[in-house]
Amino acid sequence: MFKRLALAVVLASASAAAFAAPVTYKIDANHTSVVASWNHFGFSNPIANFGQVDGFITYDPDHVGTSKVEVTIPLAGLDTRVAKFDEHLRSADFFDAEKYPTITFKSTKVEAAGDKKLRVFGDLTVHGVTKPVVLDTTINKIGEQPMAKRAAAGFDATTTIKRSDFGVDKYAPNVSDTVTIRITTEAVVPKAGDAK
């Protein structure tokens, strides 16, 4: 009788694992960075960091297609380490942050792309314009975050866009139209009561 009970528990556990629900993680803004880089008249390759990132990542390693990402990036968090340049980028010459205060990304499809690799397709909205982009993504680690003592997930991702596609084309092509975006993010399972 005990053996049958033990077997039933094992089978039930295996069945539950096979049909485990996707896990949703809240992005940790303190350990997330979105960095844009471009070429400046052929002389240099400046960068801008976009902080204060907010959003959720849902990931299911057994059913990758059910995974999804939704992110908001406030332009208030833009930081080039040059205050006057930050102001210029937020001005109507570029992002027009007073009118369009956030950048958003919402995934439309996620595909496996090899060992610890994903392709995340989605809609990027910048300057009030929405265009499709693809994030080439690496899974850094899935496990317990020792400080938060909660399940966590970490990812790196890259993509390249044309800023003119979003109506942010001041000084192009001398200041390159092509912008490379690099993302690193850490996200943890939210505490009870955290807004989604």
Secondary structure in CASP SS format (residue, H / E / C, confidence):
PFRMAT SS
TARGET T0000
AUTHOR 0000-0000-0000
METHOD secondary structure of the structure
MODEL  1
M C 1.00
F H 1.00
K H 1.00
R H 1.00
L H 1.00
A H 1.00
L H 1.00
A H 1.00
V H 1.00
V H 1.00
L H 1.00
A H 1.00
S H 1.00
A H 1.00
S H 1.00
A H 1.00
A H 1.00
A H 1.00
F C 1.00
A C 1.00
A C 1.00
P C 1.00
V E 1.00
T E 1.00
Y E 1.00
K E 1.00
I E 1.00
D C 1.00
A H 1.00
N H 1.00
H H 1.00
T C 1.00
S E 1.00
V E 1.00
V E 1.00
A E 1.00
S E 1.00
W C 1.00
N C 1.00
H E 1.00
F C 1.00
G C 1.00
F C 1.00
S E 1.00
N C 1.00
P C 1.00
I E 1.00
A E 1.00
N E 1.00
F E 1.00
G C 1.00
Q C 1.00
V C 1.00
D E 1.00
G E 1.00
F E 1.00
I E 1.00
T E 1.00
Y E 1.00
D C 1.00
P C 1.00
D C 1.00
H C 1.00
V H 1.00
G H 1.00
T H 1.00
S C 1.00
K E 1.00
V E 1.00
E E 1.00
V E 1.00
T E 1.00
I E 1.00
P E 1.00
L H 1.00
A H 1.00
G H 1.00
L E 1.00
D E 1.00
T C 1.00
R C 1.00
V C 1.00
A H 1.00
K H 1.00
F H 1.00
D H 1.00
E H 1.00
H H 1.00
L H 1.00
R H 1.00
S C 1.00
A C 1.00
D C 1.00
F C 1.00
F C 1.00
D C 1.00
A C 1.00
E C 1.00
K C 1.00
Y C 1.00
P C 1.00
T E 1.00
I E 1.00
T E 1.00
F E 1.00
K E 1.00
S E 1.00
T E 1.00
K E 1.00
V E 1.00
E E 1.00
A E 1.00
A C 1.00
G C 1.00
D C 1.00
K C 1.00
K E 1.00
L E 1.00
R E 1.00
V E 1.00
F E 1.00
G E 1.00
D E 1.00
L E 1.00
T E 1.00
V E 1.00
H C 1.00
G C 1.00
V E 1.00
T E 1.00
K E 1.00
P E 1.00
V E 1.00
V E 1.00
L E 1.00
D E 1.00
T E 1.00
T E 1.00
I E 1.00
N E 1.00
K E 1.00
I E 1.00
G E 1.00
E E 1.00
Q E 1.00
P C 1.00
M C 1.00
A C 1.00
K C 1.00
R E 1.00
A E 1.00
A E 1.00
A E 1.00
G E 1.00
F E 1.00
D E 1.00
A E 1.00
T E 1.00
T E 1.00
T E 1.00
I E 1.00
K E 1.00
R H 1.00
S H 1.00
D H 1.00
F H 1.00
G C 1.00
V C 1.00
D C 1.00
K C 1.00
Y C 1.00
A C 1.00
P C 1.00
N C 1.00
V E 1.00
S C 1.00
D C 1.00
T E 1.00
V E 1.00
T E 1.00
I E 1.00
R E 1.00
I E 1.00
T E 1.00
T E 1.00
E E 1.00
A E 1.00
V E 1.00
V C 1.00
P C 1.00
K C 1.00
A C 1.00
G C 1.00
D C 1.00
A C 1.00
K C 1.00
END
